[in-house]
């Protein structure tokens, strides 16, 4: 009997370590009532074109009781790409595979991205912004894979259709963008 129980105890003692590893925290600070958690960026979508490339990354953040999705958009192009700006009217709206919607409001002050023009490389415009995850939208995002996303900035909207899987030789493990919230929302609970 002891031969069965000891291996089981060992296995279950390792289980939390594996799920913690799945969360892939960039910052994890928790003391009494003060806590801050930020997951590493995960590639959510990309579009590679002749003159322009777009890369979209997600990470999750929790500061005290406030939970948010951190969106990073990187535009690389031959000509200087536009600067993306967010203000109190900005949102991210996800359409889920079950045909429901989750709408996340922008958190923070008005911000604009930054541009760079490195020599002998593509010009770059990058922006990072946090969007509020309230309980209603958290529950929706936990219940169904995502299908599309609309990013509403100060000047325009960007519509994204997510791929089923992102996989190539440069990526160690396949990425399943549509399942991002299903897999990672527990990391900020």
Phi and psi in degrees as GROMACS dihedral restraints (atoms count N, CA, C in turn):
[ dihedral_restraints ]
;  ai    aj    ak    al  type     phi  dphi    fc
    3     4     5     6     1   -63.1    20    10
    4     5     6     7     1   -33.7    20    10
    6     7     8     9     1   -63.6    20    10
    7     8     9    10     1   -27.6    20    10
    9    10    11    12     1   -83.9    20    10
   10    11    12    13     1   -42.2    20    10
   12    13    14    15     1   -68.5    20    10
   13    14    15    16     1   -44.5    20    10
   15    16    17    18     1   -60.4    20    10
   16    17    18    19     1   -48.1    20    10
   18    19    20    21     1   -62.1    20    10
   19    20    21    22     1   -37.1    20    10
   21    22    23    24     1   -64.7    20    10
   22    23    24    25     1   -43.2    20    10
   24    25    26    27     1   -61.3    20    10
   25    26    27    28     1   -42.1    20    10
   27    28    29    30     1   -62.0    20    10
   28    29    30    31     1   -45.1    20    10
   30    31    32    33     1   -61.1    20    10
   31    32    33    34     1   -48.7    20    10
   33    34    35    36     1   -70.6    20    10
   34    35    36    37     1   -24.5    20    10
   36    37    38    39     1   -72.7    20    10
   37    38    39    40     1   -25.1    20    10
   39    40    41    42     1   -82.3    20    10
   40    41    42    43     1   -23.7    20    10
   42    43    44    45     1   -55.2    20    10
   43    44    45    46     1   -48.2    20    10
   45    46    47    48     1   -60.8    20    10
   46    47    48    49     1   -33.0    20    10
   48    49    50    51     1   -62.9    20    10
   49    50    51    52     1   -39.6    20    10
   51    52    53    54     1   -68.1    20    10
   52    53    54    55     1   -43.1    20    10
   54    55    56    57     1   -68.5    20    10
   55    56    57    58     1   -33.8    20    10
   57    58    59    60     1   -62.5    20    10
   58    59    60    61     1   -39.7    20    10
   60    61    62    63     1   -64.8    20    10
   61    62    63    64     1   -37.6    20    10
   63    64    65    66     1   -60.3    20    10
   64    65    66    67     1   -32.3    20    10
   66    67    68    69     1   -71.1    20    10
   67    68    69    70     1   -30.3    20    10
   69    70    71    72     1    52.4    20    10
   70    71    72    73     1    64.1    20    10
   72    73    74    75     1   -72.9    20    10
   73    74    75    76     1   136.2    20    10
   75    76    77    78     1   -87.6    20    10
   76    77    78    79     1   -42.3    20    10
   78    79    80    81     1  -137.1    20    10
   79    80    81    82     1   134.2    20    10
   81    82    83    84     1  -143.2    20    10
   82    83    84    85     1   106.3    20    10
   84    85    86    87     1  -129.2    20    10
   85    86    87    88     1   114.9    20    10
   87    88    89    90     1  -137.9    20    10
   88    89    90    91     1   118.4    20    10
   90    91    92    93     1  -139.7    20    10
   91    92    93    94     1   119.4    20    10
   93    94    95    96     1    44.3    20    10
   94    95    96    97     1  -114.8    20    10
   96    97    98    99     1   -89.1    20    10
   97    98    99   100     1    -7.9    20    10
   99   100   101   102     1  -100.0    20    10
  100   101   102   103     1   118.7    20    10
  102   103   104   105     1  -145.7    20    10
  103   104   105   106     1   149.3    20    10
  105   106   107   108     1  -146.6    20    10
  106   107   108   109     1   125.1    20    10
  108   109   110   111     1  -130.5    20    10
  109   110   111   112     1   135.3    20    10
  111   112   113   114     1  -140.9    20    10
  112   113   114   115     1   126.0    20    10
  114   115   116   117     1   -86.5    20    10
  115   116   117   118     1   159.8    20    10
  117   118   119   120     1   -65.7    20    10
  118   119   120   121     1   156.1    20    10
  120   121   122   123     1   -67.1    20    10
  121   122   123   124     1   141.6    20    10
  123   124   125   126     1  -124.4    20    10
  124   125   126   127     1   127.5    20    10
  126   127   128   129     1   -59.7    20    10
  127   128   129   130     1   124.7    20    10
  129   130   131   132     1  -106.5    20    10
  130   131   132   133     1   -31.0    20    10
  132   133   134   135     1  -166.0    20    10
  133   134   135   136     1   154.2    20    10
  135   136   137   138     1  -151.5    20    10
  136   137   138   139     1   152.4    20    10
  138   139   140   141     1  -136.3    20    10
  139   140   141   142     1   122.3    20    10
  141   142   143   144     1  -111.6    20    10
  142   143   144   145     1   123.6    20    10
  144   145   146   147     1  -124.1    20    10
  145   146   147   148     1  -179.1    20    10
  147   148   149   150     1   -65.5    20    10
  148   149   150   151     1   -44.7    20    10
  150   151   152   153     1  -113.2    20    10
  151   152   153   154     1    -5.4    20    10
  153   154   155   156     1  -151.5    20    10
  154   155   156   157     1   141.3    20    10
  156   157   158   159     1  -122.9    20    10
  157   158   159   160     1   142.7    20    10
  159   160   161   162     1  -127.4    20    10
  160   161   162   163     1   130.4    20    10
  162   163   164   165     1  -125.8    20    10
  163   164   165   166     1   130.7    20    10
  165   166   167   168     1  -120.4    20    10
  166   167   168   169     1   128.8    20    10
  168   169   170   171     1  -121.2    20    10
  169   170   171   172     1   145.9    20    10
  171   172   173   174     1  -116.8    20    10
  172   173   174   175     1   146.6    20    10
  174   175   176   177     1  -145.5    20    10
  175   176   177   178     1   162.9    20    10
  177   178   179   180     1  -114.8    20    10
  178   179   180   181     1   144.2    20    10
  180   181   182   183     1  -135.2    20    10
  181   182   183   184     1   143.9    20    10
  183   184   185   186     1  -136.1    20    10
  184   185   186   187     1   122.1    20    10
  186   187   188   189     1  -125.8    20    10
  187   188   189   190     1   108.3    20    10
  189   190   191   192     1    62.2    20    10
  190   191   192   193     1  -131.2    20    10
  192   193   194   195     1   -85.4    20    10
  193   194   195   196     1    -7.8    20    10
  195   196   197   198     1   -86.0    20    10
  196   197   198   199     1   124.1    20    10
  198   199   200   201     1  -111.4    20    10
  199   200   201   202     1   142.6    20    10
  201   202   203   204     1  -150.6    20    10
  202   203   204   205     1   159.0    20    10
  204   205   206   207     1   -98.6    20    10
  205   206   207   208     1   127.9    20    10
  207   208   209   210     1   -99.9    20    10
  208   209   210   211     1   120.7    20    10
  210   211   212   213     1  -104.8    20    10
  211   212   213   214     1   131.4    20    10
  213   214   215   216     1  -124.5    20    10
  214   215   216   217     1   126.2    20    10
  216   217   218   219     1  -119.3    20    10
  217   218   219   220     1   126.1    20    10
  219   220   221   222     1  -119.4    20    10
  220   221   222   223     1   120.5    20    10
  222   223   224   225     1  -109.1    20    10
  223   224   225   226     1   126.6    20    10
  225   226   227   228     1  -122.7    20    10
  226   227   228   229     1   128.3    20    10
  228   229   230   231     1  -152.5    20    10
  229   230   231   232     1   163.0    20    10
  231   232   233   234     1   -65.3    20    10
  232   233   234   235     1   -47.5    20    10
  234   235   236   237     1   -92.3    20    10
  235   236   237   238     1   153.0    20    10
  237   238   239   240     1   -59.4    20    10
  238   239   240   241     1   119.3    20    10
  240   241   242   243     1   -72.5    20    10
  241   242   243   244     1   158.2    20    10
  243   244   245   246     1   -67.8    20    10
  244   245   246   247     1   156.4    20    10
  246   247   248   249     1   -84.6    20    10
  247   248   249   250     1   133.0    20    10
  249   250   251   252     1   -92.7    20    10
  250   251   252   253     1   136.6    20    10
  252   253   254   255     1  -126.5    20    10
  253   254   255   256     1   144.3    20    10
  255   256   257   258     1  -123.8    20    10
  256   257   258   259     1   143.7    20    10
  258   259   260   261     1  -141.7    20    10
  259   260   261   262     1  -169.9    20    10
  261   262   263   264     1   -62.5    20    10
  262   263   264   265     1   -16.2    20    10
  264   265   266   267     1   -91.0    20    10
  265   266   267   268     1    -6.6    20    10
  267   268   269   270     1   -75.6    20    10
  268   269   270   271     1   148.6    20    10
  270   271   272   273     1  -150.7    20    10
  271   272   273   274     1   164.5    20    10
  273   274   275   276     1  -121.2    20    10
  274   275   276   277     1   129.1    20    10
  276   277   278   279     1  -120.5    20    10
  277   278   279   280     1   121.9    20    10
  279   280   281   282     1  -102.0    20    10
  280   281   282   283     1   133.5    20    10
  282   283   284   285     1   -98.3    20    10
  283   284   285   286     1   129.8    20    10
  285   286   287   288     1   -95.4    20    10
  286   287   288   289     1   162.2    20    10
  288   289   290   291     1   -63.6    20    10
  289   290   291   292     1   -24.7    20    10
  291   292   293   294     1   -83.2    20    10
  292   293   294   295     1     9.9    20    10
  294   295   296   297     1    74.5    20    10
  295   296   297   298     1     8.6    20    10
  297   298   299   300     1   -87.8    20    10
  298   299   300   301     1   173.2    20    10
  300   301   302   303     1  -126.6    20    10
  301   302   303   304     1   149.5    20    10
  303   304   305   306     1  -125.8    20    10
  304   305   306   307     1   127.3    20    10
  306   307   308   309     1  -119.5    20    10
  307   308   309   310     1   119.8    20    10
  309   310   311   312     1  -111.5    20    10
  310   311   312   313     1   123.6    20    10
  312   313   314   315     1   -82.2    20    10
  313   314   315   316     1   147.2    20    10
  315   316   317   318     1   -67.0    20    10
  316   317   318   319     1   138.9    20    10
  318   319   320   321     1  -104.9    20    10
  319   320   321   322     1   129.1    20    10
  321   322   323   324     1   116.8    20    10
  322   323   324   325     1  -173.1    20    10
  324   325   326   327     1   -82.7    20    10
  325   326   327   328     1   167.1    20    10
  327   328   329   330     1   -60.7    20    10
  328   329   330   331     1   128.6    20    10
  330   331   332   333     1  -136.0    20    10
  331   332   333   334     1   154.5    20    10
  333   334   335   336     1  -127.1    20    10
  334   335   336   337     1   152.5    20    10
  336   337   338   339     1   -70.3    20    10
  337   338   339   340     1  -172.2    20    10
  339   340   341   342     1  -125.2    20    10
  340   341   342   343     1   151.5    20    10
  342   343   344   345     1  -115.5    20    10
  343   344   345   346     1   151.6    20    10
  345   346   347   348     1  -141.1    20    10
  346   347   348   349     1   152.6    20    10
  348   349   350   351     1  -133.3    20    10
  349   350   351   352     1    72.1    20    10
  351   352   353   354     1   -68.3    20    10
  352   353   354   355     1   150.2    20    10
  354   355   356   357     1   -68.2    20    10
  355   356   357   358     1   140.7    20    10
  357   358   359   360     1    56.9    20    10
  358   359   360   361     1    25.6    20    10
  360   361   362   363     1  -138.3    20    10
  361   362   363   364     1   170.8    20    10
  363   364   365   366     1   -66.1    20    10
  364   365   366   367     1   147.3    20    10
  366   367   368   369     1   -76.0    20    10
  367   368   369   370     1   152.7    20    10
  369   370   371   372     1  -133.3    20    10
  370   371   372   373     1   143.0    20    10
  372   373   374   375     1  -132.7    20    10
  373   374   375   376     1   127.5    20    10
  375   376   377   378     1  -134.8    20    10
  376   377   378   379     1   142.3    20    10
  378   379   380   381     1  -141.9    20    10
  379   380   381   382     1   147.1    20    10
  381   382   383   384     1  -133.6    20    10
  382   383   384   385     1   131.1    20    10
  384   385   386   387     1  -148.2    20    10
  385   386   387   388     1   149.9    20    10
  387   388   389   390     1  -106.3    20    10
  388   389   390   391     1   140.8    20    10
  390   391   392   393     1  -126.6    20    10
  391   392   393   394     1   133.0    20    10
  393   394   395   396     1   -68.0    20    10
  394   395   396   397     1   130.4    20    10
  396   397   398   399     1  -105.7    20    10
  397   398   399   400     1    94.5    20    10
  399   400   401   402     1   -81.6    20    10
  400   401   402   403     1   171.1    20    10
  402   403   404   405     1   -60.5    20    10
  403   404   405   406     1   -41.6    20    10
  405   406   407   408     1   -60.8    20    10
  406   407   408   409     1   -47.1    20    10
  408   409   410   411     1   -72.0    20    10
  409   410   411   412     1   -33.9    20    10
  411   412   413   414     1   -57.6    20    10
  412   413   414   415     1   -47.5    20    10
  414   415   416   417     1   -63.4    20    10
  415   416   417   418     1   -38.9    20    10
  417   418   419   420     1   -64.3    20    10
  418   419   420   421     1   -45.8    20    10
  420   421   422   423     1   -68.2    20    10
  421   422   423   424     1   -24.7    20    10
  423   424   425   426     1   -77.8    20    10
  424   425   426   427     1   -16.0    20    10
  426   427   428   429     1   -98.0    20    10
  427   428   429   430     1   -14.4    20    10
  429   430   431   432     1  -155.7    20    10
  430   431   432   433     1   146.7    20    10
  432   433   434   435     1   -62.7    20    10
  433   434   435   436     1   155.6    20    10
  435   436   437   438     1   -87.2    20    10
  436   437   438   439     1   150.9    20    10
  438   439   440   441     1  -115.1    20    10
  439   440   441   442     1   -51.1    20    10
  441   442   443   444     1  -136.2    20    10
  442   443   444   445     1   166.6    20    10
  444   445   446   447     1  -142.7    20    10
  445   446   447   448     1   136.9    20    10
  447   448   449   450     1  -114.2    20    10
  448   449   450   451     1   123.8    20    10
  450   451   452   453     1  -100.8    20    10
  451   452   453   454     1   118.2    20    10
  453   454   455   456     1  -102.9    20    10
  454   455   456   457     1   113.7    20    10
  456   457   458   459     1  -101.8    20    10
  457   458   459   460     1  -174.4    20    10
  459   460   461   462     1   -65.1    20    10
  460   461   462   463     1   -29.6    20    10
  462   463   464   465     1  -112.0    20    10
  463   464   465   466     1   -23.9    20    10
  465   466   467   468     1  -158.7    20    10
  466   467   468   469     1   175.6    20    10
  468   469   470   471     1  -115.7    20    10
  469   470   471   472     1   146.1    20    10
  471   472   473   474     1  -123.9    20    10
  472   473   474   475     1   127.7    20    10
  474   475   476   477     1  -106.8    20    10
  475   476   477   478     1   132.0    20    10
  477   478   479   480     1  -124.2    20    10
  478   479   480   481     1   132.7    20    10
  480   481   482   483     1  -107.9    20    10
  481   482   483   484     1   121.9    20    10
  483   484   485   486     1   -78.4    20    10
  484   485   486   487     1   142.4    20    10
  486   487   488   489     1   -76.3    20    10
  487   488   489   490     1   155.8    20    10
  489   490   491   492     1   -66.4    20    10
  490   491   492   493     1   -45.5    20    10
  492   493   494   495     1  -147.4    20    10
  493   494   495   496     1   142.8    20    10
  495   496   497   498     1  -111.2    20    10
  496   497   498   499     1   117.9    20    10
  498   499   500   501     1  -152.1    20    10
  499   500   501   502     1   130.5    20    10
  501   502   503   504     1  -162.1    20    10
  502   503   504   505     1  -178.8    20    10
  504   505   506   507     1   -64.4    20    10
  505   506   507   508     1   -26.2    20    10
  507   508   509   510     1   -79.6    20    10
  508   509   510   511     1   -13.3    20    10
  510   511   512   513     1  -107.3    20    10
  511   512   513   514     1   123.2    20    10
  513   514   515   516     1   -59.7    20    10
  514   515   516   517     1   -51.6    20    10
  516   517   518   519     1  -122.1    20    10
  517   518   519   520     1   145.0    20    10
  519   520   521   522     1   -58.7    20    10
  520   521   522   523     1   148.2    20    10
  522   523   524   525     1  -111.3    20    10
  523   524   525   526     1   134.4    20    10
  525   526   527   528     1  -113.2    20    10
  526   527   528   529     1    86.2    20    10
  528   529   530   531     1   -57.5    20    10
  529   530   531   532     1   -37.4    20    10
  531   532   533   534     1   -64.8    20    10
  532   533   534   535     1   -21.5    20    10
  534   535   536   537     1  -101.7    20    10
  535   536   537   538     1    11.4    20    10
  537   538   539   540     1   -52.3    20    10
  538   539   540   541     1   -52.7    20    10
  540   541   542   543     1   -70.2    20    10
  541   542   543   544     1   -36.3    20    10
  543   544   545   546     1   -60.0    20    10
  544   545   546   547     1   -36.6    20    10
  546   547   548   549     1   -85.1    20    10
  547   548   549   550     1   -36.7    20    10
  549   550   551   552     1  -111.4    20    10
  550   551   552   553     1   -12.2    20    10
  552   553   554   555     1   -59.5    20    10
  553   554   555   556     1   -31.9    20    10
  555   556   557   558     1   -63.1    20    10
  556   557   558   559     1   -19.0    20    10
  558   559   560   561     1   -66.4    20    10
  559   560   561   562     1   -20.2    20    10
  561   562   563   564     1  -113.9    20    10
  562   563   564   565     1    15.4    20    10
